[in-house]
Amino acid sequence: MCRNIRVLHNFEPPATPDEVQAAALQYVRKVGGATKPSAVNQVAFDRAVAAVAAATQELLDALVTTAPPKDREVEAAKAKARAAERYGS
């Protein structure tokens, strides 16, 4: 589940709200132990996702770095090369 959580800090362009939301959803799924909560737990699940997304955005907004922003396409190409090496495809 958590393999889908990506580094969101120091990219150009910055992380989108959708990326922050997706990371929050993956985190809550992992912690909650379910990819889809039962109907009785849906409200608590949704509230947790919203809280984690808000905390994540607050963190991203507060972080400071002197490193130049990373290029998304370059980082994606590096990840693809690592996967090809690891899985032989």
Biopython code that builds the backbone (N, CA, C, O; Angstrom):
import numpy as np
from Bio.PDB.StructureBuilder import StructureBuilder

atoms = [
    (1, "MET", "N", (0.811, -1.200, 0.000)),
    (1, "MET", "CA", (0.000, 0.000, 0.000)),
    (1, "MET", "C", (0.854, 1.263, 0.000)),
    (1, "MET", "O", (0.631, 2.152, -0.822)),
    (2, "CYS", "N", (1.815, 1.359, 0.893)),
    (2, "CYS", "CA", (2.558, 2.606, 1.053)),
    (2, "CYS", "C", (3.588, 2.858, -0.040)),
    (2, "CYS", "O", (4.183, 3.934, -0.085)),
    (3, "ARG", "N", (3.807, 1.891, -0.915)),
    (3, "ARG", "CA", (4.744, 2.133, -2.005)),
    (3, "ARG", "C", (4.304, 3.310, -2.864)),
    (3, "ARG", "O", (5.129, 3.917, -3.546)),
    (4, "ASN", "N", (3.039, 3.634, -2.840)),
    (4, "ASN", "CA", (2.519, 4.714, -3.678)),
    (4, "ASN", "C", (2.734, 6.093, -3.075)),
    (4, "ASN", "O", (2.479, 7.100, -3.736)),
    (5, "ILE", "N", (3.193, 6.157, -1.846)),
    (5, "ILE", "CA", (3.472, 7.456, -1.244)),
    (5, "ILE", "C", (4.826, 7.913, -1.769)),
    (5, "ILE", "O", (5.828, 7.215, -1.613)),
    (6, "ARG", "N", (4.852, 9.058, -2.376)),
    (6, "ARG", "CA", (6.064, 9.604, -2.985)),
    (6, "ARG", "C", (6.529, 10.837, -2.217)),
    (6, "ARG", "O", (5.760, 11.477, -1.500)),
    (7, "VAL", "N", (7.804, 11.146, -2.391)),
    (7, "VAL", "CA", (8.321, 12.398, -1.839)),
    (7, "VAL", "C", (7.594, 13.538, -2.545)),
    (7, "VAL", "O", (7.487, 13.553, -3.771)),
    (8, "LEU", "N", (7.101, 14.480, -1.769)),
    (8, "LEU", "CA", (6.343, 15.595, -2.337)),
    (8, "LEU", "C", (7.068, 16.930, -2.186)),
    (8, "LEU", "O", (6.667, 17.931, -2.779)),
    (9, "HIS", "N", (8.121, 16.939, -1.402)),
    (9, "HIS", "CA", (8.827, 18.189, -1.099)),
    (9, "HIS", "C", (9.890, 18.509, -2.145)),
    (9, "HIS", "O", (10.572, 17.617, -2.649)),
    (10, "ASN", "N", (10.015, 19.769, -2.455)),
    (10, "ASN", "CA", (11.075, 20.334, -3.287)),
    (10, "ASN", "C", (11.015, 19.857, -4.742)),
    (10, "ASN", "O", (12.025, 19.450, -5.317)),
    (11, "PHE", "N", (9.843, 19.913, -5.311)),
    (11, "PHE", "CA", (9.673, 19.606, -6.732)),
    (11, "PHE", "C", (9.188, 20.845, -7.461)),
    (11, "PHE", "O", (8.550, 21.723, -6.879)),
    (12, "GLU", "N", (9.496, 20.896, -8.721)),
    (12, "GLU", "CA", (8.992, 21.956, -9.589)),
    (12, "GLU", "C", (8.260, 21.302, -10.733)),
    (12, "GLU", "O", (8.890, 20.564, -11.491)),
    (13, "PRO", "N", (7.001, 21.517, -10.905)),
    (13, "PRO", "CA", (6.104, 22.321, -10.077)),
    (13, "PRO", "C", (5.826, 21.646, -8.731)),
    (13, "PRO", "O", (6.018, 20.439, -8.584)),
    (14, "PRO", "N", (5.373, 22.432, -7.753)),
    (14, "PRO", "CA", (5.106, 21.885, -6.418)),
    (14, "PRO", "C", (4.019, 20.813, -6.444)),
    (14, "PRO", "O", (3.263, 20.690, -7.408)),
    (15, "ALA", "N", (3.962, 20.049, -5.371)),
    (15, "ALA", "CA", (2.945, 19.007, -5.237)),
    (15, "ALA", "C", (1.554, 19.609, -5.353)),
    (15, "ALA", "O", (1.283, 20.687, -4.825)),
    (16, "THR", "N", (0.688, 18.905, -6.042)),
    (16, "THR", "CA", (-0.694, 19.365, -6.209)),
    (16, "THR", "C", (-1.545, 18.893, -5.033)),
    (16, "THR", "O", (-1.158, 17.966, -4.323)),
    (17, "PRO", "N", (-2.685, 19.515, -4.825)),
    (17, "PRO", "CA", (-3.593, 19.026, -3.783)),
    (17, "PRO", "C", (-3.992, 17.563, -4.004)),
    (17, "PRO", "O", (-4.186, 16.822, -3.040)),
    (18, "ASP", "N", (-4.113, 17.149, -5.255)),
    (18, "ASP", "CA", (-4.458, 15.745, -5.539)),
    (18, "ASP", "C", (-3.352, 14.798, -5.072)),
    (18, "ASP", "O", (-3.637, 13.721, -4.547)),
    (19, "GLU", "N", (-2.087, 15.196, -5.261)),
    (19, "GLU", "CA", (-0.974, 14.364, -4.802)),
    (19, "GLU", "C", (-0.936, 14.278, -3.279)),
    (19, "GLU", "O", (-0.668, 13.215, -2.720)),
    (20, "VAL", "N", (-1.199, 15.381, -2.621)),
    (20, "VAL", "CA", (-1.239, 15.403, -1.160)),
    (20, "VAL", "C", (-2.378, 14.516, -0.669)),
    (20, "VAL", "O", (-2.204, 13.746, 0.275)),
    (21, "GLN", "N", (-3.526, 14.621, -1.297)),
    (21, "GLN", "CA", (-4.692, 13.806, -0.929)),
    (21, "GLN", "C", (-4.404, 12.319, -1.140)),
    (21, "GLN", "O", (-4.761, 11.498, -0.296)),
    (22, "ALA", "N", (-3.767, 11.968, -2.252)),
    (22, "ALA", "CA", (-3.452, 10.565, -2.543)),
    (22, "ALA", "C", (-2.483, 10.001, -1.508)),
    (22, "ALA", "O", (-2.638, 8.859, -1.075)),
    (23, "ALA", "N", (-1.488, 10.788, -1.107)),
    (23, "ALA", "CA", (-0.546, 10.337, -0.088)),
    (23, "ALA", "C", (-1.258, 10.140, 1.247)),
    (23, "ALA", "O", (-0.996, 9.165, 1.951)),
    (24, "ALA", "N", (-2.151, 11.052, 1.598)),
    (24, "ALA", "CA", (-2.906, 10.937, 2.841)),
    (24, "ALA", "C", (-3.786, 9.696, 2.825)),
    (24, "ALA", "O", (-3.875, 8.978, 3.821)),
    (25, "LEU", "N", (-4.427, 9.448, 1.707)),
    (25, "LEU", "CA", (-5.287, 8.269, 1.575)),
    (25, "LEU", "C", (-4.472, 6.987, 1.759)),
    (25, "LEU", "O", (-4.901, 6.081, 2.474)),
    (26, "GLN", "N", (-3.303, 6.904, 1.121)),
    (26, "GLN", "CA", (-2.459, 5.717, 1.257)),
    (26, "GLN", "C", (-2.007, 5.530, 2.706)),
    (26, "GLN", "O", (-1.986, 4.407, 3.209)),
    (27, "TYR", "N", (-1.654, 6.606, 3.366)),
    (27, "TYR", "CA", (-1.224, 6.530, 4.756)),
    (27, "TYR", "C", (-2.353, 6.006, 5.648)),
    (27, "TYR", "O", (-2.140, 5.097, 6.451)),
    (28, "VAL", "N", (-3.529, 6.566, 5.510)),
    (28, "VAL", "CA", (-4.662, 6.149, 6.338)),
    (28, "VAL", "C", (-5.050, 4.700, 6.031)),
    (28, "VAL", "O", (-5.401, 3.948, 6.941)),
    (29, "ARG", "N", (-4.989, 4.311, 4.781)),
    (29, "ARG", "CA", (-5.265, 2.909, 4.427)),
    (29, "ARG", "C", (-4.283, 1.978, 5.134)),
    (29, "ARG", "O", (-4.681, 0.949, 5.681)),
    (30, "LYS", "N", (-3.012, 2.338, 5.122)),
    (30, "LYS", "CA", (-1.988, 1.500, 5.748)),
    (30, "LYS", "C", (-2.202, 1.416, 7.250)),
    (30, "LYS", "O", (-2.212, 0.324, 7.818)),
    (31, "VAL", "N", (-2.372, 2.556, 7.892)),
    (31, "VAL", "CA", (-2.546, 2.579, 9.338)),
    (31, "VAL", "C", (-3.843, 1.882, 9.742)),
    (31, "VAL", "O", (-3.881, 1.158, 10.737)),
    (32, "GLY", "N", (-4.902, 2.102, 8.968)),
    (32, "GLY", "CA", (-6.201, 1.509, 9.278)),
    (32, "GLY", "C", (-6.310, 0.039, 8.901)),
    (32, "GLY", "O", (-7.218, -0.658, 9.353)),
    (33, "GLY", "N", (-5.382, -0.430, 8.071)),
    (33, "GLY", "CA", (-5.377, -1.844, 7.713)),
    (33, "GLY", "C", (-6.409, -2.249, 6.694)),
    (33, "GLY", "O", (-6.712, -3.436, 6.570)),
    (34, "ALA", "N", (-6.961, -1.304, 5.959)),
    (34, "ALA", "CA", (-7.976, -1.634, 4.966)),
    (34, "ALA", "C", (-7.910, -0.656, 3.806)),
    (34, "ALA", "O", (-7.710, 0.542, 4.007)),
    (35, "THR", "N", (-8.076, -1.164, 2.597)),
    (35, "THR", "CA", (-8.100, -0.275, 1.446)),
    (35, "THR", "C", (-9.457, 0.387, 1.292)),
    (35, "THR", "O", (-9.565, 1.470, 0.717)),
    (36, "LYS", "N", (-10.486, -0.259, 1.803)),
    (36, "LYS", "CA", (-11.829, 0.316, 1.772)),
    (36, "LYS", "C", (-12.472, 0.043, 3.120)),
    (36, "LYS", "O", (-12.699, -1.116, 3.466)),
    (37, "PRO", "N", (-12.770, 1.079, 3.886)),
    (37, "PRO", "CA", (-13.361, 0.860, 5.209)),
    (37, "PRO", "C", (-14.809, 0.393, 5.107)),
    (37, "PRO", "O", (-15.480, 0.604, 4.097)),
    (38, "SER", "N", (-15.268, -0.241, 6.168)),
    (38, "SER", "CA", (-16.672, -0.626, 6.226)),
    (38, "SER", "C", (-17.529, 0.633, 6.313)),
    (38, "SER", "O", (-17.035, 1.710, 6.648)),
    (39, "ALA", "N", (-18.798, 0.491, 6.013)),
    (39, "ALA", "CA", (-19.709, 1.641, 6.025)),
    (39, "ALA", "C", (-19.721, 2.329, 7.393)),
    (39, "ALA", "O", (-19.802, 3.554, 7.473)),
    (40, "VAL", "N", (-19.641, 1.549, 8.450)),
    (40, "VAL", "CA", (-19.692, 2.111, 9.791)),
    (40, "VAL", "C", (-18.424, 2.927, 10.104)),
    (40, "VAL", "O", (-18.459, 3.820, 10.950)),
    (41, "ASN", "N", (-17.320, 2.626, 9.431)),
    (41, "ASN", "CA", (-16.063, 3.344, 9.669)),
    (41, "ASN", "C", (-15.756, 4.420, 8.632)),
    (41, "ASN", "O", (-14.732, 5.096, 8.743)),
    (42, "GLN", "N", (-16.603, 4.597, 7.639)),
    (42, "GLN", "CA", (-16.320, 5.509, 6.537)),
    (42, "GLN", "C", (-16.120, 6.957, 6.995)),
    (42, "GLN", "O", (-15.213, 7.635, 6.512)),
    (43, "VAL", "N", (-16.943, 7.428, 7.908)),
    (43, "VAL", "CA", (-16.835, 8.821, 8.373)),
    (43, "VAL", "C", (-15.498, 9.049, 9.073)),
    (43, "VAL", "O", (-14.824, 10.050, 8.829)),
    (44, "ALA", "N", (-15.118, 8.112, 9.945)),
    (44, "ALA", "CA", (-13.843, 8.237, 10.654)),
    (44, "ALA", "C", (-12.678, 8.176, 9.665)),
    (44, "ALA", "O", (-11.708, 8.921, 9.801)),
    (45, "PHE", "N", (-12.772, 7.304, 8.685)),
    (45, "PHE", "CA", (-11.746, 7.153, 7.657)),
    (45, "PHE", "C", (-11.602, 8.453, 6.869)),
    (45, "PHE", "O", (-10.490, 8.950, 6.689)),
    (46, "ASP", "N", (-12.710, 9.000, 6.404)),
    (46, "ASP", "CA", (-12.684, 10.239, 5.624)),
    (46, "ASP", "C", (-12.135, 11.410, 6.442)),
    (46, "ASP", "O", (-11.385, 12.239, 5.926)),
    (47, "ARG", "N", (-12.512, 11.468, 7.708)),
    (47, "ARG", "CA", (-12.031, 12.531, 8.586)),
    (47, "ARG", "C", (-10.519, 12.403, 8.772)),
    (47, "ARG", "O", (-9.812, 13.411, 8.779)),
    (48, "ALA", "N", (-10.020, 11.182, 8.923)),
    (48, "ALA", "CA", (-8.583, 10.960, 9.086)),
    (48, "ALA", "C", (-7.830, 11.357, 7.820)),
    (48, "ALA", "O", (-6.770, 11.978, 7.904)),
    (49, "VAL", "N", (-8.359, 11.009, 6.652)),
    (49, "VAL", "CA", (-7.709, 11.383, 5.392)),
    (49, "VAL", "C", (-7.621, 12.905, 5.289)),
    (49, "VAL", "O", (-6.581, 13.439, 4.903)),
    (50, "ALA", "N", (-8.684, 13.593, 5.624)),
    (50, "ALA", "CA", (-8.682, 15.063, 5.560)),
    (50, "ALA", "C", (-7.664, 15.651, 6.534)),
    (50, "ALA", "O", (-6.962, 16.605, 6.195)),
    (51, "ALA", "N", (-7.578, 15.094, 7.732)),
    (51, "ALA", "CA", (-6.636, 15.601, 8.732)),
    (51, "ALA", "C", (-5.191, 15.361, 8.299)),
    (51, "ALA", "O", (-4.345, 16.243, 8.448)),
    (52, "VAL", "N", (-4.907, 14.186, 7.769)),
    (52, "VAL", "CA", (-3.550, 13.875, 7.323)),
    (52, "VAL", "C", (-3.182, 14.743, 6.118)),
    (52, "VAL", "O", (-2.051, 15.220, 6.023)),
    (53, "ALA", "N", (-4.120, 14.948, 5.204)),
    (53, "ALA", "CA", (-3.849, 15.808, 4.047)),
    (53, "ALA", "C", (-3.551, 17.235, 4.496)),
    (53, "ALA", "O", (-2.640, 17.873, 3.969)),
    (54, "ALA", "N", (-4.309, 17.739, 5.461)),
    (54, "ALA", "CA", (-4.076, 19.093, 5.965)),
    (54, "ALA", "C", (-2.708, 19.191, 6.643)),
    (54, "ALA", "O", (-1.981, 20.163, 6.438)),
    (55, "ALA", "N", (-2.359, 18.187, 7.447)),
    (55, "ALA", "CA", (-1.061, 18.192, 8.118)),
    (55, "ALA", "C", (0.075, 18.091, 7.098)),
    (55, "ALA", "O", (1.113, 18.735, 7.255)),
    (56, "THR", "N", (-0.120, 17.291, 6.067)),
    (56, "THR", "CA", (0.898, 17.147, 5.026)),
    (56, "THR", "C", (1.107, 18.457, 4.293)),
    (56, "THR", "O", (2.247, 18.860, 4.059)),
    (57, "GLN", "N", (0.025, 19.127, 3.927)),
    (57, "GLN", "CA", (0.146, 20.403, 3.224)),
    (57, "GLN", "C", (0.810, 21.449, 4.114)),
    (57, "GLN", "O", (1.631, 22.237, 3.646)),
    (58, "GLU", "N", (0.452, 21.455, 5.396)),
    (58, "GLU", "CA", (1.072, 22.389, 6.342)),
    (58, "GLU", "C", (2.580, 22.128, 6.423)),
    (58, "GLU", "O", (3.375, 23.068, 6.437)),
    (59, "LEU", "N", (2.967, 20.861, 6.475)),
    (59, "LEU", "CA", (4.383, 20.515, 6.509)),
    (59, "LEU", "C", (5.091, 20.978, 5.239)),
    (59, "LEU", "O", (6.146, 21.609, 5.311)),
    (60, "LEU", "N", (4.523, 20.672, 4.091)),
    (60, "LEU", "CA", (5.144, 21.062, 2.822)),
    (60, "LEU", "C", (5.299, 22.574, 2.724)),
    (60, "LEU", "O", (6.305, 23.069, 2.217)),
    (61, "ASP", "N", (4.309, 23.299, 3.207)),
    (61, "ASP", "CA", (4.361, 24.766, 3.167)),
    (61, "ASP", "C", (5.433, 25.327, 4.103)),
    (61, "ASP", "O", (5.970, 26.404, 3.845)),
    (62, "ALA", "N", (5.749, 24.614, 5.183)),
    (62, "ALA", "CA", (6.679, 25.115, 6.181)),
    (62, "ALA", "C", (8.129, 24.702, 5.920)),
    (62, "ALA", "O", (9.051, 25.344, 6.422)),
    (63, "LEU", "N", (8.340, 23.641, 5.144)),
    (63, "LEU", "CA", (9.699, 23.163, 4.915)),
    (63, "LEU", "C", (10.510, 24.165, 4.104)),
    (63, "LEU", "O", (9.999, 24.793, 3.176)),
    (64, "VAL", "N", (11.785, 24.304, 4.470)),
    (64, "VAL", "CA", (12.703, 25.220, 3.800)),
    (64, "VAL", "C", (13.909, 24.413, 3.349)),
    (64, "VAL", "O", (14.396, 23.549, 4.079)),
    (65, "THR", "N", (14.386, 24.695, 2.154)),
    (65, "THR", "CA", (15.581, 24.026, 1.653)),
    (65, "THR", "C", (16.387, 24.986, 0.792)),
    (65, "THR", "O", (15.843, 25.903, 0.177)),
    (66, "THR", "N", (17.689, 24.757, 0.760)),
    (66, "THR", "CA", (18.539, 25.539, -0.125)),
    (66, "THR", "C", (18.853, 24.764, -1.398)),
    (66, "THR", "O", (19.467, 25.301, -2.320)),
    (67, "ALA", "N", (18.432, 23.497, -1.449)),
    (67, "ALA", "CA", (18.672, 22.674, -2.637)),
    (67, "ALA", "C", (17.772, 23.138, -3.774)),
    (67, "ALA", "O", (16.642, 23.565, -3.536)),
    (68, "PRO", "N", (18.257, 23.059, -4.992)),
    (68, "PRO", "CA", (17.403, 23.425, -6.115)),
    (68, "PRO", "C", (16.251, 22.424, -6.259)),
    (68, "PRO", "O", (16.415, 21.249, -5.929)),
    (69, "PRO", "N", (15.099, 22.870, -6.742)),
    (69, "PRO", "CA", (13.973, 21.955, -6.890)),
    (69, "PRO", "C", (14.292, 20.839, -7.883)),
    (69, "PRO", "O", (15.008, 21.040, -8.864)),
    (70, "LYS", "N", (13.741, 19.660, -7.600)),
    (70, "LYS", "CA", (13.940, 18.515, -8.481)),
    (70, "LYS", "C", (12.924, 18.577, -9.619)),
    (70, "LYS", "O", (11.811, 19.080, -9.463)),
    (71, "ASP", "N", (13.342, 18.055, -10.756)),
    (71, "ASP", "CA", (12.478, 17.987, -11.923)),
    (71, "ASP", "C", (11.715, 16.666, -11.889)),
    (71, "ASP", "O", (12.324, 15.601, -11.784)),
    (72, "ARG", "N", (10.408, 16.726, -11.975)),
    (72, "ARG", "CA", (9.574, 15.517, -11.888)),
    (72, "ARG", "C", (9.907, 14.501, -12.972)),
    (72, "ARG", "O", (9.952, 13.301, -12.701)),
    (73, "GLU", "N", (10.136, 14.959, -14.175)),
    (73, "GLU", "CA", (10.406, 14.038, -15.280)),
    (73, "GLU", "C", (11.747, 13.338, -15.106)),
    (73, "GLU", "O", (11.870, 12.149, -15.401)),
    (74, "VAL", "N", (12.742, 14.058, -14.635)),
    (74, "VAL", "CA", (14.062, 13.469, -14.400)),
    (74, "VAL", "C", (13.964, 12.428, -13.281)),
    (74, "VAL", "O", (14.514, 11.334, -13.403)),
    (75, "GLU", "N", (13.271, 12.764, -12.201)),
    (75, "GLU", "CA", (13.123, 11.826, -11.089)),
    (75, "GLU", "C", (12.329, 10.587, -11.505)),
    (75, "GLU", "O", (12.640, 9.478, -11.070)),
    (76, "ALA", "N", (11.309, 10.766, -12.341)),
    (76, "ALA", "CA", (10.527, 9.624, -12.835)),
    (76, "ALA", "C", (11.395, 8.715, -13.699)),
    (76, "ALA", "O", (11.286, 7.492, -13.616)),
    (77, "ALA", "N", (12.252, 9.301, -14.523)),
    (77, "ALA", "CA", (13.149, 8.499, -15.362)),
    (77, "ALA", "C", (14.132, 7.713, -14.498)),
    (77, "ALA", "O", (14.422, 6.554, -14.792)),
    (78, "LYS", "N", (14.640, 8.326, -13.446)),
    (78, "LYS", "CA", (15.549, 7.626, -12.532)),
    (78, "LYS", "C", (14.832, 6.447, -11.869)),
    (78, "LYS", "O", (15.388, 5.353, -11.767)),
    (79, "ALA", "N", (13.611, 6.673, -11.427)),
    (79, "ALA", "CA", (12.839, 5.608, -10.775)),
    (79, "ALA", "C", (12.561, 4.467, -11.747)),
    (79, "ALA", "O", (12.620, 3.296, -11.372)),
    (80, "LYS", "N", (12.261, 4.809, -12.982)),
    (80, "LYS", "CA", (12.006, 3.789, -13.996)),
    (80, "LYS", "C", (13.259, 2.965, -14.264)),
    (80, "LYS", "O", (13.175, 1.749, -14.437)),
    (81, "ALA", "N", (14.418, 3.613, -14.300)),
    (81, "ALA", "CA", (15.687, 2.910, -14.501)),
    (81, "ALA", "C", (15.993, 1.980, -13.328)),
    (81, "ALA", "O", (16.459, 0.858, -13.523)),
    (82, "ARG", "N", (15.725, 2.459, -12.102)),
    (82, "ARG", "CA", (15.943, 1.597, -10.926)),
    (82, "ARG", "C", (15.030, 0.386, -10.971)),
    (82, "ARG", "O", (15.452, -0.725, -10.651)),
    (83, "ALA", "N", (13.785, 0.593, -11.366)),
    (83, "ALA", "CA", (12.828, -0.532, -11.441)),
    (83, "ALA", "C", (13.254, -1.525, -12.517)),
    (83, "ALA", "O", (13.144, -2.735, -12.320)),
    (84, "ALA", "N", (13.735, -1.027, -13.648)),
    (84, "ALA", "CA", (14.175, -1.923, -14.719)),
    (84, "ALA", "C", (15.361, -2.755, -14.252)),
    (84, "ALA", "O", (15.452, -3.944, -14.556)),
    (85, "GLU", "N", (16.276, -2.122, -13.507)),
    (85, "GLU", "CA", (17.427, -2.844, -12.994)),
    (85, "GLU", "C", (17.005, -3.888, -11.954)),
    (85, "GLU", "O", (17.507, -5.012, -11.948)),
    (86, "ARG", "N", (16.086, -3.503, -11.087)),
    (86, "ARG", "CA", (15.631, -4.386, -10.016)),
    (86, "ARG", "C", (14.829, -5.554, -10.554)),
    (86, "ARG", "O", (15.028, -6.691, -10.126)),
    (87, "TYR", "N", (13.916, -5.289, -11.493)),
    (87, "TYR", "CA", (12.998, -6.324, -11.953)),
    (87, "TYR", "C", (13.374, -6.890, -13.304)),
    (87, "TYR", "O", (12.716, -7.804, -13.801)),
    (88, "GLY", "N", (14.424, -6.357, -13.904)),
    (88, "GLY", "CA", (14.907, -6.896, -15.164)),
    (88, "GLY", "C", (13.999, -6.702, -16.348)),
    (88, "GLY", "O", (13.967, -7.535, -17.254)),
    (89, "SER", "N", (13.261, -5.614, -16.354)),
    (89, "SER", "CA", (12.389, -5.356, -17.508)),
    (89, "SER", "C", (12.696, -4.041, -18.154)),
    (89, "SER", "O", (12.054, -3.671, -19.138)),
]
sb = StructureBuilder()
sb.init_structure("model")
sb.init_model(0)
sb.init_chain("A")
sb.init_seg("    ")
for serial, (resi, resn, name, xyz) in enumerate(atoms, 1):
    if name == "N":
        sb.init_residue(resn, " ", resi, " ")
    sb.init_atom(name, np.array(xyz, "f"), 0.0, 1.0, " ", f" {name:<3s}", serial, name[0])
structure = sb.get_structure()
